[in-house]
Amino acid sequence: MTSTLRKHLVMALGVATLLTAEVVPAIAQPAGHSPVQLRRDTKAIHALGVSGVQARVVAPDGRQSVAASGAADLNTGRPVSSGGYFRMASTSKTMVATVVLQMEAEDRLSLDDTVDHWLPGVVRGNGNDGSRITIRHLLQHTSGIRDALPGYTTPKEYYQQRHNIYEPEQLVDLAMAHEPEEFRPGKGWAYSNTGYVLLDMIIQKATGHPAHQEIERRVLRPLGLDQTRWMGTSPTLPRPHAQAYQLFGPGSRVNVTDQIPVDYENLSWVTTTRDENRFFRALLDGRLLPAQQLAKMKQTVPVSAEVQELWPKGRYGLGLVERPLGCGGTYWSHEGGDGGYITLNGVTDDGRRSAVVSMSEARGDTKEHILEQENAASALIDHALCAGDASTP
């Protein structure tokens, strides 16, 4: 959840259609799941003007269905691949939180440790005080630290900034130039990418390794997520992938695939719908965290009124979002949006049914377009998780 007008809302976020719906080879459709609905939902997102859409649903028994709509390249009309790579963006926050909670289970750190305990003097100035902010506050976006990551809002700014490289300390310094949000740590909620920059720095301080290496060792390798990769300062993605587009306004749709994520430690992960489903299912069914730490991750607070527009009745845990299901109950997720790619995901509380939809265009020029795209993608997730026995314990 980053970049352009979409960022400002959330944190203040003509080609022929190729439509496919297919079962993963040699696997039958899961009972109770409608491939027709999945096709309908991907087509509805594409009909909004989103250039490309891919989605994957995994049933409780592991059987899968996929659908894709639109073009991966508006110049050639190349179809969207249902197994294409995309930038994970802020969904990586859930992986960071998982590593931190694993470290807590190992007594390597405490959620009540202050930022100053690990990074003395880093959070200082203009009313910012690292002695009052804990690791828990950073994980839950209740620290009050301003989100001050650079971003582009026009094509000109994109071309000027797309290859800029910022070190974590520079990004923190940008936030320290601003006063904190108007609440004491732990007494309010405001989305802060800067908080996760600090968490990466704490992971490195505590382990001696960059956060991406700890994620690879603790999360990706044990789960066999070989389609999830940290790209560092590379401006490219592995193939196949859809080109990423940003709508800046009428007649101003720009290919923004070529760029280095501002927070490259956190936001340069690429993945696929296969791997993202596997990750969330493993997390919620207890394969990554002891029961005590998973319970802490799922202790939520309400998100801000602004973010409620995107996530109605949404609540935020420790790197994990809780949202209501139309069929009753709730599901867990963490969407990501950066550099033209926007991805929503969801998994039922028991980890048995999951869904991911990735879009390769951000219609971020108006609030109306942002909400249309968000609502259509949220509907796909809701339909997928409510199908069949999605809410069965």
C-alpha positions in Angstrom: 0.0 0.0 0.0 2.3 2.7 -1.3 2.8 5.4 -4.0 1.0 8.2 -5.7 -2.6 9.3 -5.0 -3.4 5.8 -3.6 -0.7 6.4 -1.0 -2.2 9.8 -0.1 -5.7 8.3 0.3 -4.6 5.3 2.3 -2.0 6.8 4.4 -3.0 10.6 4.6 -3.8 4.9 -2.5 -8.9 -0.2 -25.1 -7.2 -3.7 -25.5 -9.1 -6.9 -26.4 -9.7 -9.0 -23.3 -8.2 -12.4 -23.1 -10.1 -14.3 -20.4 -9.1 -17.7 -19.2 -10.2 -19.8 -16.3 -8.5 -23.1 -15.8 -7.8 -25.7 -13.3 -4.2 -26.4 -12.4 -3.2 -29.2 -14.7 -4.6 -32.7 -13.8 -6.5 -31.4 -10.8 -10.3 -31.2 -10.6 -12.2 -28.1 -9.4 -12.7 -28.0 -5.6 -16.2 -28.8 -4.5 -18.3 -25.8 -3.8 -16.0 -23.4 -5.7 -17.3 -21.7 -8.8 -14.8 -21.1 -11.6 -17.5 -19.1 -13.4 -17.5 -16.6 -10.5 -13.7 -16.4 -10.6 -13.9 -15.6 -14.3 -16.7 -13.1 -13.7 -14.7 -11.3 -11.0 -11.5 -11.0 -12.9 -13.4 -9.8 -15.9 -15.1 -7.2 -13.7 -11.8 -5.8 -12.5 -10.5 -5.6 -16.1 -13.7 -3.9 -17.2 -12.8 -1.0 -14.9 -9.9 -0.3 -17.2 -7.3 -2.3 -15.3 -4.9 -3.6 -18.0 -4.2 -7.0 -16.5 -5.5 -9.2 -13.8 -4.6 -12.7 -12.5 -6.1 -14.6 -9.6 -5.7 -17.9 -7.9 -8.0 -19.7 -5.3 -6.8 -22.6 -3.2 -9.5 -24.9 -1.6 -9.1 -26.7 1.8 -7.9 -29.9 0.1 -5.2 -27.9 -1.8 -6.9 -28.0 -5.2 -6.6 -24.8 -7.1 -8.3 -22.7 -9.8 -6.8 -19.7 -11.7 -8.2 -17.0 -14.0 -6.6 -14.2 -15.9 -8.0 -11.3 -17.9 -6.5 -8.5 -20.0 -3.1 -7.9 -21.5 0.4 -8.2 -19.9 1.7 -5.7 -22.5 -0.5 -3.0 -24.0 1.8 -2.6 -26.9 1.8 -6.2 -28.0 -1.4 -7.5 -26.5 0.5 -10.4 -24.9 -1.9 -12.2 -22.6 -1.6 -12.1 -18.8 0.0 -15.3 -17.4 -1.7 -16.9 -14.4 1.8 -17.7 -13.1 3.4 -14.3 -13.6 5.6 -12.5 -11.2 4.6 -9.2 -9.6 6.1 -6.9 -6.9 4.9 -8.0 -3.5 5.1 -4.4 -2.1 3.6 -4.0 1.4 2.5 -7.6 1.6 6.1 -8.2 2.6 5.3 -6.5 6.0 3.6 -9.8 7.0 6.9 -11.6 6.4 8.8 -9.1 8.4 6.3 -9.4 11.3 6.6 -13.2 11.1 10.4 -13.0 11.5 10.1 -10.6 14.4 7.6 -12.9 16.2 9.8 -15.9 15.6 12.7 -14.0 17.2 10.4 -13.2 20.2 9.6 -16.9 20.5 13.4 -17.5 20.6 13.9 -14.8 23.3 16.0 -12.8 20.9 13.9 -9.7 21.5 10.7 -8.6 23.2 7.7 -6.8 21.6 8.0 -4.4 24.5 11.6 -3.5 23.7 11.9 0.2 22.7 13.3 1.4 19.5 16.0 3.1 21.5 17.0 -0.2 23.1 18.1 -1.5 19.7 18.7 1.7 17.7 19.8 4.3 20.3 19.3 7.9 19.1 17.9 7.0 15.7 14.3 8.1 16.4 14.8 11.7 17.7 13.8 15.2 16.9 10.7 17.2 16.2 8.9 15.4 19.0 9.9 11.9 17.9 11.1 9.8 20.8 12.4 6.3 20.4 12.3 5.7 24.1 8.5 5.7 24.1 8.0 3.6 20.9 8.1 -0.2 21.2 8.6 -3.0 18.6 4.9 -3.8 19.0 4.0 -0.2 18.1 6.0 -0.4 14.9 4.5 -3.7 13.9 0.9 -2.4 14.5 1.3 1.1 13.0 0.5 2.6 16.4 3.9 4.3 16.8 2.8 7.7 15.5 6.0 7.9 13.3 5.1 9.8 10.1 5.1 8.0 6.8 7.5 10.1 4.8 8.8 7.8 2.0 9.4 9.6 -1.3 6.8 9.0 -4.0 5.8 10.2 -7.5 2.4 11.7 -8.4 3.1 12.7 -12.1 4.8 11.0 -15.0 7.6 13.6 -14.8 8.3 12.7 -11.2 8.3 9.0 -12.1 11.0 9.4 -14.7 13.0 11.7 -12.4 12.9 9.4 -9.4 12.5 5.8 -10.7 16.2 4.9 -10.2 16.8 6.8 -7.0 18.3 4.6 -4.2 17.7 5.4 -0.5 19.4 3.7 2.4 17.3 2.9 5.4 18.9 5.6 7.5 18.0 8.2 4.9 14.4 7.1 4.9 14.2 7.3 8.7 15.8 10.8 8.6 13.1 11.9 6.2 10.5 10.9 8.8 12.3 12.5 11.7 12.1 15.8 9.8 8.3 15.7 10.6 6.5 15.9 13.9 4.8 12.6 14.8 1.1 11.9 14.3 -1.2 13.6 16.8 -1.4 10.7 19.2 0.9 9.1 21.8 2.5 5.8 20.9 -0.1 3.0 21.3 -3.1 5.5 21.4 -3.9 5.8 17.7 -3.4 4.2 14.3 -1.6 5.6 11.2 0.0 3.5 8.5 3.8 4.0 8.5 6.2 2.4 6.1 8.9 4.1 8.1 8.0 1.9 11.1 8.9 -1.2 9.0 12.1 0.4 7.8 13.0 0.5 11.5 12.0 -3.1 12.1 14.3 -4.2 9.3 17.1 -2.3 11.0 16.3 -3.9 14.4 16.3 -7.4 12.7 19.8 -6.7 11.3 21.0 -5.4 14.7 19.7 -8.4 16.6 20.8 -11.1 14.1 23.8 -9.6 12.3 22.0 -10.3 9.0 19.9 -8.1 6.7 16.2 -8.7 7.1 15.8 -10.2 3.6 18.3 -12.9 4.5 16.4 -13.8 7.7 13.1 -13.9 5.7 14.8 -16.3 3.2 16.2 -18.5 5.9 13.2 -18.5 8.2 10.2 -18.3 5.8 10.9 -19.0 2.2 13.3 -22.0 2.4 11.2 -24.0 4.9 8.1 -23.5 2.8 9.8 -24.0 -0.6 8.7 -20.6 -1.8 11.2 -20.6 -4.8 9.1 -18.0 -6.7 9.5 -15.4 -4.1 12.7 -13.4 -4.5 14.3 -10.3 -3.1 15.5 -8.1 -6.1 17.4 -5.5 -4.1 18.1 -2.5 -6.2 17.3 -4.2 -9.5 14.6 -2.2 -11.4 13.4 -5.4 -13.2 11.4 -8.5 -12.5 11.9 -12.2 -13.5 9.9 -13.5 -16.5 7.1 -14.0 -17.1 5.6 -10.8 -15.7 3.0 -8.3 -16.8 4.1 -4.8 -17.5 3.0 -2.5 -14.7 1.0 0.7 -15.5 0.0 3.8 -13.5 -3.0 5.9 -14.5 -2.1 9.5 -13.7 -5.1 11.0 -15.4 -7.1 10.9 -18.6 -4.8 10.0 -21.5 -1.9 9.6 -19.1 -1.2 5.9 -18.6 2.5 5.2 -18.1 4.4 2.0 -18.0 6.1 2.2 -14.6 7.6 -1.3 -14.5 11.2 0.0 -14.7 11.9 1.4 -11.2 13.8 0.7 -8.0 11.4 0.5 -5.0 12.0 3.4 -2.6 12.4 1.1 0.4 14.3 -1.6 -1.5 14.8 -3.7 1.6 11.1 -4.1 2.2 9.5 -3.4 -1.1 11.7 -5.1 -3.7 10.3 -8.6 -3.2 8.6 -10.3 -6.2 6.3 -13.3 -5.9 3.5 -15.2 -7.7 -0.1 -16.0 -6.7 1.1 -19.6 -6.0 3.7 -18.5 -3.5 1.6 -15.8 -1.9 -1.2 -18.3 -1.3 1.2 -20.8 0.2 2.7 -18.2 2.5 -0.6 -17.1 4.0 -1.9 -20.6 4.4 1.2 -21.7 6.2 1.1 -18.7 8.5 -2.5 -19.1 9.5 -2.4 -22.9 9.9 0.5 -22.6 12.4 3.5 -23.8 10.4 5.5 -20.6 10.8 4.7 -19.4 14.4 4.1 -21.0 17.7 0.5 -20.7 18.9 1.3 -17.9 21.3 3.0 -15.7 18.7 0.3 -16.3 16.2 -2.3 -15.2 18.7 -0.4 -12.0 19.3 -0.2 -11.4 15.6 -4.0 -11.6 15.5 -4.6 -9.2 18.3 -6.1 -6.2 16.3 -6.9 -2.6 16.7 -9.2 -0.5 14.4 -7.6 1.2 11.4 -8.0 4.9 10.8 -11.2 6.4 9.3 -9.3 7.1 6.0 -8.2 3.5 5.6 -11.7 2.3 6.6 -12.7 3.5 3.2 -10.5 0.8 1.6 -11.0 -1.8 4.3 -14.5 -1.3 5.8 -14.5 -2.5 9.4 -10.9 -3.5 8.9 -8.6 -4.0 11.9 -4.8 -4.3 12.1 -2.8 -6.8 14.1 1.0 -7.3 14.0 1.6 -7.1 10.2 -1.7 -8.7 9.5 -5.1 -7.2 8.5 -8.5 -8.6 9.7 -11.5 -8.0 7.4 -15.1 -9.2 7.6 -16.5 -11.8 5.2 -19.8 -11.3 3.5 -20.8 -14.9 4.6 -19.9 -14.2 8.2 -16.7 -14.3 10.2 -13.5 -12.7 9.2 -10.4 -13.4 7.1 -6.8 -12.3 7.3 -4.7 -10.5 4.6 -2.2 -7.8 3.8 -2.5 -6.2 0.5 0.4 -4.6 -1.4 0.5 -1.8 -3.9 3.6 -0.2 -5.5 4.9 0.6 -8.9 1.7 -0.1 -10.8 1.2 -3.5 -9.1 -1.7 -3.9 -6.7 -2.4 -7.2 -5.0 -5.1 -8.3 -2.6 -5.1 -11.6 -0.8 -7.1 -13.4 1.9 -7.0 -16.6 4.0 -9.6 -18.0 6.3 -8.8 -18.1 10.0 -7.8 -21.8 9.9 -5.6 -21.3 6.8 -7.7 -23.8 4.8 -9.0 -21.6 2.0 -7.1 -18.8 0.4 -7.2 -16.4 -2.6 -4.9 -13.9 -4.3 -5.6 -11.4 -7.0 -2.8 -9.3 -8.6 -3.5 -6.4 -10.9 -0.8 -4.8 -13.1 -2.3 -1.4 -13.2 -2.9 1.2 -10.5 -5.8 3.5 -11.3 -4.6 6.1 -8.8 -5.7 9.3 -10.5 -8.9 9.8 -8.5 -10.4 8.6 -5.3 -13.3 7.1 -7.2 -11.0 5.0 -9.4 -9.0 3.9 -6.3 -12.1 2.7 -4.5 -13.6 1.1 -7.6 -10.5 -1.0 -8.1 -10.2 -1.8 -4.4 -13.9 -2.8 -4.1 -13.8 -5.0 -7.2 -10.7 -6.9 -6.0 -12.1 -7.2 -2.4 -15.3 -8.7 -3.9 -13.2 -11.4 -5.7 -11.5 -12.3 -2.4 -14.8 -12.4 -0.5 -16.5 -14.6 -3.2 -13.6 -17.0 -3.2 -13.4 -17.4 0.6 -17.1 -17.7 1.0 -17.4 -20.4 -1.6 -18.2 -23.9 -0.5 -17.0 -24.6 3.0 -14.7 -21.5 3.3 -16.1 -20.7 6.8 -16.1 -24.2 8.1 -13.8 -24.5 11.2 
